């Protein structure tokens, strides 16, 4: 059984995934890092040179690879829910937990990051986050078995909640 963390950038998936993996003695796999390794270039360069469709294809390929593994924590990219087949692949042997945050908190956490290309183009950063989050929220909600609002929590507190969910029956659910 695996734990899959979904949610928008800046909700804590990467940090929380590592904390939970350390505590539960599991391996944490960051999907974006795996894509970068396979492509031999940054996500920004994949998208710039080959487009979002190629990136999403690579993301789907990694999701299918991960569905065959067990006893892992998966730190997904924020757009994993863009394709239903990705969630289908990850749901089979996993507990999916949505880490969510408000637009203001997300913007404050990631506004300095430059590693990801724009998803909407031509909008302010806050407008982009709000637009994409509004579109994705129903997809996150339908994919997740559990959700955790990270706005007022430290990464350690979010990790504790993930572990509580795991220990309270997520395993084998």
N, C-alpha and C positions, 0 to 999 in steps of 0.2 A: 504494500500500500504506500502511496506517495502523498505528499502535500504539494499542491499547486497554488502559488500566489498570483492572483491577477489584480489588475488595477492600473490606473493612469500613472505616468511617470511622476515621481515625487511622493508617492504614497508610502514608500518604505520597503518595497518588495526585496530589493537587493540586500539591504542591511538586515532586515528581519529574517530573510532566508538563511543568511549566514549564521545569525544568532541561534535560530531554531535548529539548524543542522548541527551546530556545535553541541547544543544541549542534548539533542536526541541521538547524537552519534550517527547522523545520516550524512549523505553527500548532497551538497547544494549545487545545482546546475543552473547557471544563468543562460537563458536562451539567446539573448543578444550576444553575449560573449562567444557562444558556440557558433553563431552565424558569422561573426567577425573572423573567427579562426578558420572556418571552412572557406570563406570568401577571400581571405588574405587581405582584407581591406576594411576600413571603418564603415559603419552603417551609412554615414553621410556620403561616403564615396560610392557605396553600392547604389544608393538612391539617385545620386547625381549622375552617375554613369549609366545605370541600367534601369532606373525607375523603381517606383514603389511596388509594382507588380512583381518584379524579380525578387525584391526583398521579402514580400509576403509569401512568395513561392518557397524561398529558402526557410522562412519561419515555419511553414507547413511541413516541410521535410523534417525539420528538427523536432516538431511536435510528434510526428509519426515515429521517429527514432526513440523519443523519450517514453512513448506509451509501452514500449517493451521492457523498460527498466522497473526496478522495484526498490523501495526503501530510499527514495530520494526526495529532496525538496526542489521544486522547480520554480525559479524566479523568471516569470514570463515577461516579455515586452508588453507595453501597454496596449498594443493593437492586436494581441493574440486572438481576441474575440471578434475581430473583423471577419473571420472566416469560420462558419459553423463547424467545418470539418476539423479545425484545430481543437475546439472544445470537445468534440466527439472523441478525438484521439486521446486527449488528456483525461477525460472523465472516467475511462474504463477502470482504472486501478488507482483512483486518486480522490482525495478530499480537496475540493476547490474552495479557496478562501479569497474573498474580495477585500483588498485593503483600499479603503476609500478616504477621500479628503475633499474639502471644499476648494473651489477655484482659487480663492485668496491664499489658502495654505499651500496649495500646489505651486502657484506662481512664486510665492516667497521661497519655496524650497528649491526650485529648479531654474529660476530666471537667469542665473549666471551660466548655466550649462549651454554649451555650444555643440555638443556631440551629435545632436539629432537635427535633421532638416525639418523645415516647416511642413505641417500637415495640411495647411489651408492656403498659405501664401497670401501676402498682401494685407494681412490683419495684424493688429497689435498682438503681442504675446498673450496678454490676458484674454483678449477676444478669441484667440485661437484655442486656448485651454478651455474656455467656457463652451465654445461651439463643439469641440471634439468630445468633451466630457458629457455634454447634453446628449449627443448622439450615441455615445458608447454606454452610458449608465444603464439603460435597459438590457444591453447585451451582457454587461458584467453581472447584473442582478439575476438574469435567467441562467447564467452559467454557474454561478456560485451556490454552494450549499450553505455557506456561512459568510458573514461580512463583519468587518471591524472598521469603525470610524477612527482614523488615525489623527484627526485634527488636534486633539488635546493630549495625545499620548506620546511618550518617548518610544524610541525603537525597542528598547528593552521591555516596556509594558506591552507593546503590540506582540512581541515575540512570546511573552508569557501567555497572552490570550490565545495565540495560535497553538501553543503547547497544551493549554487547557482544553481547547476544542479537540485536539488530537487525543488526549487522554480521556476525554469524556465520551468517546464513542465514534469519533471520526474514523478511527481504524476499523476497517471491515464494514464500513457503512455502505 
